[in-house]
Amino acid sequence: MSDIRIDLQSDTQTRPTPGMMRAMAEAPLGDEQVDGDPTTDRLCAMVAGLFGKEAAVLMPSGTMCNLAAILVHCRPGDEILCDRTAHIITSESGGPAAIAGAMPRALDGVNGIFTPDQVVDGIRDVKRNAPRTRLLHVEQTANLGGGTVWPLAALEAVTETARRHGLATHMDGARLMNATVASGVAAGDYGRLVDSLWLDLSKGLGCPVGGVLAGSAAFIEEAWCWKQRLGGAMRQSGVLAAAGIYALDNHVERLAEDHANARAFAEGVRGLPGVVPDPGEVPTNIVFLDVTGTGMTTDAFRDRVLEHGVRLGRSDRRRLRAVTHLDVTRAHIDEAVRAVRDVAGAAERVA
Ligand SMILES: *Cc1c(COP(=O)(O)O)cnc(C)c1O
């Protein structure tokens, strides 16, 4: 296999910067399980403040943020309303079902965004033989929806509907800061709409590990129990938290560059034979390309692009995914466009 020089597989493919490494090396440390770690406490206070919540907890991953939140909100047999493309359905090894005993009920949204009517239709009547609809789960940005940003008004509408029906509300904010940068809406304005939410440190923010889950003090107390039970309680976690603090101080505003690069990539490949950005809009840092028109499988197309040192992600049988991040420059994008153009052009000549 050729060397990967440009990695668009995911925004998890970043390496800590020298500044981040320095912050990690210099962090004051304790033991978060025993009597707290000062740097972790600082990060948690920072994220709680950002979201306008009482408290927060550092988790080893975003997946554990979702799982712990679902464990706090739901009892076994409860139903979770979420979009059919939600990460909790597609990419968490069935954790909500396997560990929380909760059943996701998939709503058929558009690019990951669904409506209050769909929420109402998804809520089951209270009956002895019906599962209890318990939690509304939204993804900001919607990953498989194409990095779509939930507009604030749409979020207000679905969360208000959920609350009116007695549901708890949770936001998967793996790319929440991408949403705030793209929309100009403050993180706290999203935070006040939901009972619990989290941001991923290891996606666009460029940290090696972690997610931070926020909510009421009582919610975080419960989430802490699940963190311990799931084996997620750490010791000198300040090493990781320091990276998070550094990222929140230095890597948020620059997400706009990732968004511009993603748009440039989509524009660069738009119109190539058989390659269609889908969805056509690129609101944040994720670009999906439908390559079925080339006559190649997504795997074959991806392998051919990889020969140019450019790695794309495979999403499904129809679409490839390119995600921009801290370690991708505009020059990389130009090179990635040339690679895709080459492969698409070669496919056309064969056809
Ligand atoms: C990546 C991702 C997660 C999980 O985060 P990890 O830190 O990789 O466990 C959850 N939801 C969405 C939408 C994601 O993109």
The ligand as a Gaussian input file, in Angstrom:
#p B3LYP/6-31G(d) Opt

LIG

0 1
 C      -17.121000      10.041000      16.222000
 C      -18.519000      10.174000      16.628000
 C      -18.959000       9.663000      17.846000
 C      -18.093000       8.859000      18.763000
 O      -16.979000       9.543000      19.229000
 P      -15.659000       8.728000      19.640000
 O      -14.893000       9.745000      20.413000
 O      -14.992000       8.333000      18.350000
 O      -16.084000       7.562000      20.435000
 C      -20.295000       9.846000      18.176000
 N      -21.122000      10.513000      17.381000
 C      -20.729000      11.031000      16.209000
 C      -21.715000      11.782000      15.379000
 C      -19.421000      10.866000      15.780000
 O      -19.053000      11.354000      14.595000

